[in-house]
Amino acid sequence: MIPDGEREAVAALPGVTNAWRELDELVIELSRDTAQDVFLQLKENFAFEQIMDICGVDYPQRQPRFDVVYNLLSVTRNRRIRAIVRTDDSLPVRSVSSIWPCATWWEREVWDLFGVRFEGLGDHRRILSDYNFEGHALRKDFPLTGFVEVHYDDDRKSVVYDKVRLTQEFRNFDFLSPWEGMSTLPGDEKARGGGQ
């Protein structure tokens, strides 16, 4: 837990627009334009040496629609902080890879899955989806079936891209457990004392 004096000092940093406690962890919202300056101060002045992860959250009904969430750890002081930067898919967030080099991987993942661009990130290749993948799979407006599927074609002897076909679309499911139809379950005789 961050002591009150330090929490107030973090909340007073220029660029912090909101601060609150959640489950004994300080959560701060940052202005997109000054976020990198705040991150640099958090590392140098407050000993947040490690970035544990960066993830995205999509709120399609809100403007700006995306939250980029940074989870930071101070190993020397045994403290955590969560920082949130709001953006949309047209305005890039400045990369923190110059502060924490391992952030490159996380920023690539957020770009791949949500489409949030990072200014100063040298590598915007996809990391979880295929290079020819259309769209960003964790956006709330992404179609549940996707656009294309990849499979091996025996006739062509190669991997091919096809439009998605839902071959099980009209299957009927009864949602009953296979055990519900049995009057006696295996092992019941042992419970009644009839087993050997």
C-alpha positions, 0 to 999 in steps of 0.5 A: 500500500502506498502511504498517504503522503506519497499517494498525494504526491503522485496524485498532484503530478502534472498530467494526473487528472484523477486518482483513487484507491481500489483494493489497496492499490492506487489508480490514476488517470493520466492525460494522453499528452503528458502521460510519458512525463508522468511515467518517467517521474513514477520510475525515477522519483517513486521507484516504479522500476517495473512495468508488469503489463499493459492492456486495453479496454474497449468502451464503444459507447464512450468517447474516447472509447479505449483505456490503455491500462499500465500496471507498475510495480516498485520492487524496492518499496513493495508497491503497485500502481495502475495508470489509465490513459484514454484514447481512440483509434485515431490518436496515438499514445506515446510509447513507454518502451524508452522507459521500460524496454519490455513494454514493446511486447505489451504495446504490440499486443494492445495494437494487435487486439484493439487497434490503439497505435503507439507513437514511437513504437518501432514495431507495429507487427501483429503479435497474436493474430495472423499478418493478413488478419482483418480488424482487431479481435478484442474490439466490442464491435468485432464480429463474433465469427470473424471475417476469414478462417485459415485451414489446410486444403488437401486438394491444393496441398497448402494453407488457404484463407476462406470466408468463415463458414459456420458448419455447426450453425443449426445443430440442436443441443439439449444441454443435459448432462449425460449423467442425468439420464442414468438412474444409477451412477457408476460407484453408487453400489459402493456408497450403499455398501453393496460393492466388494 
